[in-house]
Structures are given as C-alpha cells and as structure tokens.
Amino acid sequence: MPVRAVSAVPPSTPTPASLSPKQASIPELVAIASLLMATVALSIDIMLPALDDMARELGAAAGNDRQHVILALFAGFTLGQLVFGPLSDSIGRRPSIFAGVVLYVLGSAVCASATSFETLIVGRVLQGVGAAGPRIVTVALIRDRLAGAEMARVMSLIMGLFIMVPVLAPALGQLLLFVMPWRGLFVVLSVLCVTGGAWLALRQGETLEEPRALRPGLLGQAFLEVLTSAKPMLFTVAGGCCYGALMGYINASQQIFQDLFDVGDRYVVLFGASAAFISAATLINSRLVKRFRPETVCWTAVAVQLIWTILFALVAWLAPGDVSLRAWLVFLWPTLFLLGLTFGNFNAIALNDLGHVAGLASGVIASLTTALSTVIAGAVGLRFDMSVVPIVAGFGIFGALALASMSVSLVLESRKV
C-alpha cells in the first residue's frame, strides 16, 4: 500500500495553517517515535532492580506492594490517553506531545523527592498521565502519514526498537544504582523524555490536517463511532488480553527470578534475554505483514501460544517436583516470541478504518487496551505465590480470550464479503 505523506498536498489545494512542510524521513521517524514511545517501557523496566530499595526505604508493607509502583504508572497512563487523544485532534500532535513531556518531568520530580510510598505512587500516576502524550499521540502522528500494511510494518519496526528497552533497561538500571540512589533514576528518565521531545521539535512538523473542535457533542459522536466499530473494539480486547498477561509476568518477574529461582544479580541478564525474544519477533513481524494480513499473523501467533501454554501446563502437572528455572525458560521464551509477533499489529488493525479521528481513536483504543491490560496484570501478578502457576494460567486464560475475540471479528468480516 503506498505511503500517504501529508506533505504531498497538490499545489491547487491550500495547505492547512497548522500543517508544516517539515517531515522526517521514514527511518528518522521510526527513530524519533521509538524514543518517544519508549518512555513508558523505560519507566517500567529501568525501575525493576530498584523496587526492593524503594519499598524498603519508603516503608511498603507487603512484598507484593512493590508491584503498585508499576501499576500506578499504568493507571495514570490509562487516564492520560483519554485526554491526549482528543486533545491532539484539536490542538495538533506536536503541542500535545510537548505537554505530555512537561507533565512527565513534573511526575518524575515528585517521585524523586518522595518521602513516603504513597507520595511515590502519586508521582507515578502523574508520570503515567504525562507519558501518554508522547506514547499515544506519536501513534496518531504515524497514522496521519501511513495506513494499512505500511503502518503495520513501520509500527513493527518501532516496536522492535521499543522492545529492546526491556532487554537493556534492567541492566542499565542496575548499573545506574551502583553510582546513584534510586531517586536518580527519575532524573535519567526525565532527560531521555526531554531529548525525544526536542528531537521531534527540530525534525518533524505538524501532521494534523483538519483540527477538530473540542466540543462535547463532536467528541461524543467520534467517541461513540470508535466504541461501536466492531473490528477495532474486538482487536482492542484481544490486545488488552495479550498485553495484560505479559504485564502480569513483568510485574512479578523480579519476584519470580530472585525470590523463587534465587538467581540473584543474574535477574537483569535473564529478564533481558527473555525480552530479546519479543524484540526479535517484532522485527520478523515487520516482514511477515508484507506477505500476510496483520489479522492472520495475530490470530496464528496467539493460537500457537495458547497450544504451547496448554502443553506446558500438562507436562508440568504430570511431572514430579516443582518447575525448574530451565523448564520455566523453555516455556517462557517461545511464549514471549509468539506474543511479540502481535506487537504493532493490534494498533494498526484497530486504527485502519478510523484515520479521520486518528487522535481520539488512538487515545480511546490505547486507553481501553491499557485499562484492560492493567486489570489483568494486577489479577495475574498480584496472585504470585512463590510458584509460576498464576503466570502460566494468565497466559492460558487470556490467550484463549484474545483468540476468541479475534475469531469473532474475522467471522463478522467474512460475512460482509
């Protein structure tokens, strides 16, 4: 599918006042978007080695309370997406991203100066609200320029770089903790976020062609259009289920590796190696969508992941003794690879028919995905009981729900043909 560049306006057509002719090349756009979208992942993964220190210094009561440092970020992120989506349809993509960067830095400052665990949680919520600007509006900006399989391909490339964050960030966080207290991590995050915003300001112009007024009636009409679009909503549910199961694992990963399997400092290496499988899958997916429909790739990957989870559960149930670290990795790595094949596709599929309200649609879809995945992540991760059973069950149960949701969408689509 050809790339639709907003800068290619015929001479006879007046260029909207808000539209800038300055457009980054696709490779540079991938790099800018990867850095901006990595804000959320960095805010999670760079913190993982510091969770114990945070909980101990700020007086968190129970062992699982440390997971709230992650969940609070997603709570704010969910709220922020609902705000920044329609805001970017009105004031433009660039101003919305810059506003998010400012809020993110303020939230980081609250976290860095927190004297209680509750204050830290408040700061993380504010961080999440701010992170929604760079994360969600960048997707709308890409949708302004690209559509269909081309958007899926570019999003897969971005996600391939984006997923490298979990590979490197825990190790980076561990290294930084050798030279600074955990509070310094929030300064590092702020610097990276500001760098992404500055790069965008210098190299990528505005892409919103037709601003929409922030009138309740128009917002409500567009919001209703998104919610009543069957295919976007069904793939949103599928994405939320897949991401939720994954986040349940990430939330509990430090406890799984260090408390259950007692790997010590090898945690950052094993976590990074696991994330590398997701990164490799997203890069492979960027090639797969050239040959197959993104819907087909998602359905097949989740179906195989579900079968793999059921087989592992049966073997683990029949085998004597507890699951070993080696057996856990044999299950985990293919599971993460299969889920990685879906990253970048769900957003592209859901937004494909909603380009005329890309900002609001991107915000609504991402907010619903994040809300659903946060609830699922909490349900899975907070059930950690010094075994991998809750995590495996999460991959199985929510993999089945994701597969069912996609199947319904594909059946409805086939009836329209």
C-alpha positions in Angstrom: 0.0 0.0 0.0 1.5 3.4 -0.9 2.6 5.8 1.8 0.3 8.7 2.3 2.5 11.6 3.2 0.7 14.6 4.4 3.3 16.9 2.9 2.3 15.8 -0.6 -0.5 18.4 -1.0 -1.4 19.3 -4.6 -0.5 22.9 -5.5 -4.1 23.7 -6.1 -5.1 22.7 -2.6 -4.5 25.2 0.2 -2.3 23.8 3.0 -3.9 24.0 6.4 -2.4 26.6 8.6 -1.4 24.1 11.3 0.4 21.8 8.8 4.1 22.1 8.5 6.0 21.0 5.3 8.9 19.7 7.6 8.5 15.9 7.6 11.1 13.5 8.8 12.1 10.6 6.6 10.5 7.3 7.5 13.8 5.9 9.0 14.2 9.0 11.1 10.5 9.0 12.0 11.0 5.4 13.2 13.9 6.5 15.4 12.0 9.5 16.9 8.9 7.5 17.5 10.9 4.7 19.1 12.5 7.1 21.6 9.2 8.9 22.5 7.2 5.6 22.8 10.0 4.1 24.9 9.1 6.5 27.7 6.6 4.1 29.1 8.7 1.0 28.8 11.7 2.8 30.3 9.6 4.0 33.2 8.8 0.4 34.0 11.9 -1.6 33.2 14.6 0.7 34.5 12.9 0.6 37.9 12.7 -3.1 38.3 16.1 -3.5 40.0 15.2 -0.7 42.4 11.8 -1.9 43.6 13.3 -3.5 46.7 15.2 -0.4 47.7 12.1 1.8 47.1 9.8 -0.4 49.1 12.3 -0.7 52.0 13.2 3.0 52.2 9.6 4.2 51.9 8.0 1.6 54.2 5.9 -0.5 51.8 4.2 -3.1 54.0 3.8 -6.3 52.0 6.1 -8.0 49.5 3.6 -7.6 46.6 3.2 -3.9 47.3 6.2 -3.1 45.2 4.1 -4.1 42.1 2.0 -0.9 42.8 4.9 1.2 41.6 4.3 -0.4 38.1 0.5 -0.5 38.3 0.3 3.2 39.3 2.1 4.2 36.2 -0.4 2.3 34.1 -3.3 3.8 36.0 -2.1 7.3 35.0 -1.3 6.2 31.5 -4.9 5.0 31.1 -6.3 8.3 32.1 -3.8 10.3 30.1 -4.6 8.5 26.9 -8.2 9.6 27.1 -7.1 13.2 27.5 -4.3 13.4 24.9 -6.1 11.5 22.2 -8.9 14.1 21.6 -6.6 17.0 22.6 -4.2 16.1 19.8 -7.1 16.1 17.3 -7.8 19.7 18.3 -4.5 21.5 19.1 -2.2 19.3 17.0 0.1 16.4 17.5 3.3 18.3 18.4 1.8 20.6 21.2 0.1 17.6 22.7 3.4 15.6 22.8 5.2 18.6 24.4 2.5 19.0 27.0 2.9 15.3 27.9 6.7 15.7 28.2 6.2 18.6 30.7 3.8 16.5 32.9 6.1 13.6 32.8 9.0 15.7 34.1 6.8 17.0 36.9 5.8 13.5 37.9 9.4 12.4 37.9 10.2 15.3 40.2 7.5 14.2 42.6 8.9 10.6 42.6 12.5 11.7 43.1 11.6 13.8 46.1 9.0 11.4 47.7 9.3 10.8 51.4 6.5 8.2 51.6 5.4 5.3 49.5 2.0 7.0 48.9 3.8 10.1 47.5 5.8 7.9 45.2 2.6 6.3 43.9 1.1 9.8 43.3 4.2 10.8 41.3 4.0 7.6 39.3 0.4 8.3 38.4 1.4 11.8 37.2 4.3 10.2 35.3 1.8 7.9 33.6 -0.5 10.7 32.6 2.4 12.6 31.1 3.8 9.5 29.3 0.5 9.1 27.5 1.3 12.3 25.4 4.5 11.0 23.7 3.2 7.4 23.6 -0.3 7.7 22.2 0.0 10.9 20.1 3.0 9.6 18.3 0.9 6.7 17.1 -1.7 9.2 15.8 1.1 11.1 14.1 2.2 8.0 12.3 -1.4 7.2 11.3 -1.6 10.7 9.8 1.2 9.7 7.4 0.7 5.9 6.9 -2.1 3.4 6.8 -2.8 -0.3 6.5 0.0 -2.8 6.0 2.6 0.0 5.6 1.6 1.4 9.1 1.8 -2.2 10.5 5.3 -2.6 9.0 6.5 0.7 10.4 4.9 0.0 13.8 6.6 -3.4 13.9 10.0 -1.7 13.3 9.2 0.8 16.0 8.1 -2.0 18.4 11.3 -3.9 17.5 13.4 -1.0 18.8 10.9 -0.3 21.5 11.1 -3.8 22.9 14.8 -3.6 23.1 14.2 -1.4 26.1 13.2 -4.4 28.4 16.4 -6.1 27.1 18.7 -3.3 28.2 16.8 -1.2 30.7 17.0 -3.5 33.8 20.8 -3.9 33.3 21.0 -0.1 32.8 19.0 0.5 36.0 21.3 -1.9 37.9 24.4 -0.1 36.6 23.0 3.3 37.5 22.2 2.0 41.0 25.9 1.4 41.5 26.6 5.1 41.0 23.4 6.8 42.2 20.5 6.3 44.6 17.2 5.0 43.1 15.9 8.6 43.1 18.5 9.5 40.4 16.7 7.1 38.0 13.9 9.6 37.7 16.3 12.3 36.6 17.7 10.0 33.9 14.1 9.3 32.7 13.3 13.0 32.5 16.4 13.7 30.4 15.6 10.9 27.9 12.0 12.1 27.6 13.0 15.7 27.0 15.6 14.6 24.4 12.8 12.8 22.5 10.6 15.9 22.6 13.4 18.1 21.4 14.2 15.8 18.5 10.6 15.9 17.4 10.5 19.7 17.7 13.6 20.0 15.4 12.8 17.4 12.8 9.1 16.6 12.5 6.5 19.1 11.6 2.8 19.0 12.4 0.8 16.3 10.6 -2.8 17.1 11.6 -4.6 18.3 8.5 -8.1 19.1 9.8 -8.3 20.1 13.5 -11.5 19.1 15.3 -13.1 21.4 17.9 -13.1 20.2 21.4 -16.9 20.4 21.6 -18.7 17.8 23.8 -21.1 16.9 21.0 -18.4 16.3 18.4 -16.3 14.4 20.9 -19.2 12.3 21.9 -20.1 11.5 18.4 -16.5 10.5 17.5 -16.1 8.5 20.8 -19.3 6.6 20.0 -18.1 5.9 16.5 -14.9 4.3 17.9 -16.8 2.3 20.6 -19.4 0.9 18.1 -16.8 -0.1 15.5 -16.8 -3.9 15.9 -13.4 -4.8 14.5 -11.5 -2.1 16.3 -13.1 -3.0 19.6 -12.7 -6.8 19.2 -9.0 -6.4 18.4 -8.6 -3.9 21.2 -9.9 -6.6 23.6 -7.6 -9.1 22.1 -4.6 -6.8 22.5 -5.6 -6.0 26.1 -5.7 -9.7 26.9 -2.3 -10.4 25.4 -0.6 -7.3 26.9 -2.3 -8.0 30.3 -0.9 -11.5 30.5 2.5 -10.2 29.5 2.4 -7.4 32.1 1.4 -9.8 34.8 4.6 -11.7 34.1 6.7 -8.4 34.0 5.1 -7.2 37.3 6.1 -10.4 39.1 9.4 -11.1 37.2 11.7 -9.8 39.9 10.0 -12.0 42.5 9.9 -15.0 40.1 13.6 -14.8 39.2 15.1 -13.6 42.5 12.7 -14.9 45.2 11.5 -18.2 43.5 14.5 -19.2 41.5 17.1 -17.3 43.5 19.2 -16.1 40.6 20.5 -13.0 42.4 22.1 -10.4 40.1 21.6 -12.7 37.1 18.0 -11.4 37.1 18.8 -8.5 34.8 20.5 -10.8 32.3 17.7 -13.4 32.3 15.0 -10.7 32.1 16.9 -9.0 29.2 17.4 -12.3 27.4 13.6 -13.0 27.7 12.7 -9.6 26.3 15.1 -10.2 23.4 12.7 -12.9 22.1 9.9 -10.2 21.9 12.2 -7.8 20.1 13.3 -10.4 17.5 9.6 -11.3 16.9 8.6 -7.7 16.2 11.3 -7.4 13.6 10.3 -10.6 12.0 6.7 -9.4 12.0 7.7 -6.3 10.0 8.5 -8.8 7.2 5.5 -11.1 7.8 3.0 -8.4 7.3 4.4 -7.8 3.8 3.2 -11.3 2.9 0.2 -11.9 5.2 -2.6 -9.8 6.6 -1.8 -8.5 10.1 -5.0 -10.2 11.3 -3.8 -13.5 10.1 -0.4 -13.1 11.9 -2.1 -12.2 15.2 -4.6 -15.0 15.1 -2.0 -17.6 14.2 0.6 -16.4 16.8 -2.0 -16.4 19.7 -3.4 -19.8 18.7 0.1 -21.3 18.8 0.9 -19.6 22.1 -2.3 -21.0 23.6 -1.5 -24.5 22.5 2.1 -24.2 23.8 0.8 -23.0 27.2 -1.7 -25.9 27.5 1.1 -28.4 26.6 3.5 -26.9 29.2 0.7 -26.9 31.9 0.0 -30.6 31.2 3.7 -31.6 31.3 4.3 -29.5 34.5 1.2 -31.1 36.1 2.3 -34.6 35.3 6.0 -34.2 36.1 7.1 -34.7 39.7 8.6 -31.8 41.7 8.5 -28.1 41.1 9.2 -26.3 37.8 12.9 -25.7 37.4 14.4 -22.5 36.1 15.4 -24.3 32.9 11.9 -25.6 32.4 10.5 -22.1 33.0 12.7 -20.5 30.4 11.9 -23.3 27.9 8.2 -22.3 28.3 8.7 -18.5 28.7 10.9 -17.7 25.7 8.7 -19.2 22.9 5.7 -17.7 24.6 7.2 -14.2 24.6 8.3 -14.7 20.9 4.8 -15.6 19.8 3.3 -12.6 21.7 6.0 -10.4 20.1 4.6 -11.3 16.6 1.4 -9.4 17.6 3.0 -6.2 18.8 2.5 -3.3 16.4 -0.3 -5.2 14.6 -3.2 -4.7 17.1 -2.9 -0.9 17.0 -2.6 -0.8 13.2 -5.6 -3.1 12.7 -7.8 -1.1 15.2 -6.9 2.3 13.7 -7.0 1.3 10.0 -10.6 2.4 9.4 -10.5 5.3 11.9 -8.0 7.6 10.2 -10.4 10.6 10.2 -10.4 10.6 14.0 -7.0 9.1 14.5 -6.1 11.1 17.6 -9.2 10.4 19.6 -9.4 6.8 18.2 -5.8 6.2 19.1 -6.4 7.5 22.6 -9.6 5.6 23.2 -8.3 2.3 21.9 -5.0 2.6 23.7 -6.7 3.7 26.9 -9.1 0.7 26.8 -6.2 -1.6 26.0 -4.2 -0.2 28.9 -7.1 -0.3 31.3 -7.9 -3.9 30.4 -4.3 -5.0 30.5 -3.7 -3.2 33.8 -6.6 -5.0 35.4 -5.4 -8.4 34.0 -1.8 -7.7 35.0 -2.9 -7.0 38.6 -5.1 -10.1 38.7 -2.2 -12.2 37.4 0.9 -10.6 39.1 -0.6 -10.0 42.5 -1.5 -13.7 42.7 2.1 -14.6 42.8 2.5 -17.3 45.4 6.1 -18.4 45.0 5.2 -20.5 42.0 4.8 -19.9 38.3 1.2 -21.3 38.3 -0.6 -17.8 38.3 1.6 -16.6 35.4 1.1 -19.7 33.3 -2.6 -19.6 34.0 -2.7 -16.0 32.9 -1.1 -16.8 29.6 -3.6 -19.6 29.0 -6.8 -17.9 30.1 -6.2 -14.6 28.5 -4.7 -16.1 25.4 -7.9 -18.0 24.9 -10.0 -14.9 25.4 -7.8 -13.0 22.9 -8.2 -15.8 20.3 -12.0 -15.8 20.8 -12.2 -12.1 20.3 -10.2 -12.1 17.1 -12.2 -15.1 15.8 -15.5 -13.2 16.3 -14.1 -10.3 14.4 -12.9 -12.4 11.5 -16.2 -14.2 11.3 -18.1 -10.9 11.2 -15.7 -9.6 8.5 -16.2 -12.7 6.4 -20.0 -12.3 6.4 -19.6 -8.8 5.0 -17.6 -10.0 2.0 
